[in-house]
Amino acid sequence: MGNYYDVYQKDVWRNSDYNLMEKFSLKGKKGFVTGGGGGIGRNTAAAWAEAGADVAIVDLPGTEAHLETVAKELSDRYKVKVVPLYCDVSDSKQVDQLRDDLIKELGTVDIAHINAGVCLGGDDVDVPYDVWRKTIEINLDGAHLTAQLAQKIMREHNHGGSIIFTSSLSGYNANNFRGSPTPVCAYGTTKAGISQLARYMAAGLAPYNIRVNSISPGYVWSGIHEGVMDKEAHDILLEPVPLRRFGRTDELQGAILFLSSEASSYVTGINLPIDGGYSIY
Ligand SMILES: NC(=O)c1ccc[n+]([C@@H]2O[C@H](COP(=O)([O-])OP(=O)(O)OC[C@H]3O[C@@H](n4cnc5c(N)ncnc54)[C@H](O)[C@@H]3O)[C@@H](O)[C@H]2O)c1
């Protein structure tokens, strides 16, 4: 610490080669996103590709036709490597195979968006045990397994990194009200767990320069609402949203890029709401 004048003289923007925008660049970085074929995952892949990273988009076996199309479209547009990889994140054997596939295709992992998730029918206060189990297995066990994979590669290769989880506003609010078409008892419970997992990992991995954060989207149009949202339900859900509209998946890209890049080098352990102001009240 110097006196105030000395500190002012050392402001980095005084250096002629300093460029804040370069901190958002992901040139040379390697990343994977789970649920990469879905609405939010595709937009993470696009944000990373535009910022210069090579990307693996990871989704369920059986999504080959869709994922190959997305990968080709992204690599043609952004001139980076984009590869489709297939893995059910709740299956530990498939996650082991994913690790081998990632090393083979990308060499290492600098950034990971742990994003695969499901919201199953019947998930109200009387949630049947099979729905409960499946939600926990995919959303929470899957997040644990794939985040472990990411942090182990980052530590083995000793280069730090950034891990981002997709949590949800359902993880901090019991938004299961007034005829919601998507009651989310088990789902919200997994999302609360994911935010807390991010905090514990952030604390444990800070010494390795691995930052861990979560984002909590509010209502964002994507595949997860497919077939379960009618006009009445949509309007009811919007009542507590100050911006009075659903978000778009591209509106998460800025936050993802920030948390993935050096622009957020002093940010770890946060849960960032991206919810049109829902969490104000
Ligand atoms: N859309 C929203 O309003 C919203 C709000 C808060 C949080 N989220 C979360 O965002 C994440 C992405 O969802 P989305 O909105 O893009 O929905 P989406 O349905 O478009 O995408 C989810 C993707 O996850 C994949 N997936 C499902 N189970 C999987 C498994 N076992 N292994 C691997 N992949 C699997 C699906 O195939 C799909 O491509 C989810 O975790 C969801 O809970 C979404």
The ligand as a Gaussian input file, in Angstrom:
#p B3LYP/6-31G(d) Opt

LIG

0 1
 N      -34.821000     -22.251000     -19.127000
 C      -35.027000     -21.813000     -17.898000
 O      -35.977000     -21.059000     -17.637000
 C      -34.072000     -22.209000     -16.822000
 C      -34.114000     -21.499000     -15.619000
 C      -33.229000     -21.838000     -14.613000
 C      -32.319000     -22.868000     -14.791000
 N      -32.321000     -23.559000     -15.964000
 C      -31.342000     -24.632000     -16.102000
 O      -30.573000     -24.418000     -17.261000
 C      -29.986000     -25.660000     -17.659000
 C      -30.144000     -25.808000     -19.166000
 O      -31.512000     -25.926000     -19.465000
 P      -32.186000     -25.265000     -20.742000
 O      -33.096000     -24.210000     -20.259000
 O      -31.181000     -24.948000     -21.760000
 O      -33.117000     -26.479000     -21.189000
 P      -32.970000     -27.483000     -22.395000
 O      -33.977000     -28.549000     -22.110000
 O      -33.065000     -26.721000     -23.676000
 O      -31.495000     -28.071000     -22.264000
 C      -31.145000     -29.063000     -21.328000
 C      -30.167000     -30.000000     -22.016000
 O      -29.682000     -30.946000     -21.054000
 C      -29.597000     -32.201000     -21.707000
 N      -29.647000     -33.296000     -20.728000
 C      -30.710000     -33.707000     -20.008000
 N      -30.363000     -34.766000     -19.256000
 C      -29.074000     -35.020000     -19.504000
 C      -28.151000     -35.991000     -19.034000
 N      -28.523000     -36.942000     -18.152000
 N      -26.889000     -35.969000     -19.503000
 C      -26.514000     -35.041000     -20.393000
 N      -27.332000     -34.090000     -20.876000
 C      -28.594000     -34.079000     -20.432000
 C      -30.804000     -32.226000     -22.629000
 O      -30.680000     -33.203000     -23.655000
 C      -30.819000     -30.795000     -23.140000
 O      -30.083000     -30.636000     -24.326000
 C      -30.688000     -26.739000     -16.850000
 O      -29.837000     -27.143000     -15.793000
 C      -31.908000     -26.027000     -16.286000
 O      -32.328000     -26.584000     -15.075000
 C      -33.161000     -23.243000     -16.987000

